[in-house]
Amino acid sequence: MWKWLHQLAKPERLYQLCGRLVPWFTLAGLASLLLGWIWGFGFAPADYQQGDSYRIIYIHVPAAMWSMGIYASMAIAAFTGLVWQIKTADLAAAAMAPVGAVFTFIALVTGSAWGKPMWGTWWIWDARLTSELVLLFLYMGVIALYSSFEDRRVAGRAAGILILVGVVNIPIIHYSVQWWNTLHQGSSGALQQAIAPSMRTPLRWSILGYLLVFIALTLMRLRNLLLLTERHRPWVTDVAAKGGRKA
C-alpha cells in the first residue's frame, strides 16, 4: 500500500493515471446519471402524499449526500498532506473543493425548491439547512485560501487546517434532524431502505452517477493543477510538446 501511495506522490505518475481514468469515469458517470434521471423522472410512480414534486430527490439527495462525502474526502487528503507532507494530496483536496461547492449549492437550491410546496417557504433557518449553508461557506473559504498564496505549500497547509477544523460540521449536518426539532424530513437510511423499491432504484443510480461525475471532474482538475504547479519541470514541457504536435 505504501509503495502505491508513494507512486501517487509523484506528479508525473499521477498525471498519467488521471488521464487514463478520466474517460472511464466520465462515461460511466453520465450513463448512470441518465439512467437514474430517465427512470426517476419518467417511469417511477408518483408519491401518494407529494405527488410528482418528490422527483426532485433524484437531483437533491445525491447532491446533498456527496456534498458531505466530498468534504470528508478532502479531509483525508488534507490530513495526508499535513502529516506526510505529500504535495499531491494537497492538490487533490484543492481539486475537490470547487466540485464540492457546486454540489452543495445544488443541494441548497433544490432543497429550497422542494421546501416551498412542502413547508410553504423557500428558506427557514432550520438546523439541516443552516449547517449545509455553513458547509458551502467552508468550501468557499478553502477555495479562497488556495487562491490567496502564491506558495502552493503554504496554501495547502492553510487550507488543510481549515478543512480539518470544518470536519466538525459534517456530523452536525448528518445528525441535525435527530438532535434538533427540524422541519427537514428524517433520514431514509444509509441505503435508502425507507424508500419504496420502485423509487429507490433510480435514486441509487443517480447517487452513483453523482459520485462518478465527481471523480471525473476531480481528476480533470487535478491534471490541470499538476501542470500548473509543475510547469517548470521537464515532464510538463514534454507534455506540452506532445500536445503541440497532436494539434
Salt bridges, closest charged atoms under 4 A:
ASP52 OD1 - ARG55 NH2 2.92
GLU230 OE2 - LYS87 NZ 2.54
GLU230 OE1 - ARG233 NE 3.29
